[in-house]
Amino acid sequence: MNPTLLGLAIAAVLGWAALSYGFGGFVLMAVFLAIGACVGRIVDGRLDLRTVRDALTGRRSSS
């Protein structure tokens, strides 16, 4: 799936949530989409939780 089509699908889902459930539903759907994206990257091996933890605790920086 190319990035444009993926962005369109995400926008459609968030738009549907906003229209159907209001602002609270929009925020909740956005949080669930972000969690799903992170889980997908972890499963693919493209996101290492140790480096994320180290960056958040100040042990390493991104540079």
Number of C-alpha atoms within 10 A of each C-alpha: 6 6 8 9 10 11 12 11 12 15 13 12 15 19 15 15 19 17 11 11 14 12 12 11 16 19 15 15 20 17 12 12 15 12 12 12 12 15 13 13 13 13 11 9 10 10 14 11 12 9 14 14 12 12 13 11 10 9 9 12 11 6 3
